[in-house]
Structure formats: C-alpha cells, structure tokens
Amino acid sequence: MSYKWPNKDKDEIADYSVDWSRFLGTDTLAAATWFIDDANGLKTQVSDASIINGLQFVTGTISGRVATARFSLGTNNIKYNITCRISTGNGLQYERSVALTVKEK
C-alpha cells in the first residue's frame, strides 16, 4: 500500500504527520527518525534544517502516537519519497514511506 500526503506548494512551510495508533496497541511512541530520498533514490536521514533534492526538513516532533515533520521549500513537480521510522517503548521499530508532491498552487 502506498501512502500519499496532500500536495505542498514550494512557498509553504507545512506540517505532515503519520499516525501510528493502529500499530502501537498499548505500546508507546518513543522516537521518530525521518528520511528523504535524494535525487538518486538513496534514502537519506535528515535532521533539523537538512535540504535534500530541494526539499527542506525543518524539524520533527512527536505528540502522543503521531509523528510530525515540518517541510519547507521543494522543487515544483517533484514527487518526494519521505520515510518515517519509529521506535516504540517496547523496543519495536516500524517504518512507513509517504509520497509528497510539490505543486505550485
């Protein structure tokens, strides 16, 4: 199954989230690590203010069972593959990839 977020304008600074509730059961969300595929398709870990292929990862947060990434910039008509990898309080790890397309609005 492929996940997709709504399109982002290159001039927006916007938050995009992954809700992990259905995977966690009674477990808790302990950490989230974010990745953006570079122009060659290589999954690259990002930290605050990282820019990969024109898309800026501003910061990431966790609230309850939701991991959120804030993005800025981006190149028009590029579909970015974003991956969120989480660790749980019980030591499990899950990973999901989501498409984010930058489109001028």
Sequence and secondary structure as in RCSB ss.txt:
>XXXX:A:sequence
MSYKWPNKDKDEIADYSVDWSRFLGTDTLAAATWFIDDANGLKTQVSDASIINGLQFVTGTISGRVATARFSLGT
NNIKYNITCRISTGNGLQYERSVALTVKEK
>XXXX:A:secstr
  EE   B TT  EEEEEE HHHHTT  EEEEEEEEE TTS EEE  TTEEETTEEEEEEEEETTEEEEEEEE  
TT EEEEEEEEEETTS EEEEEEEEEB   
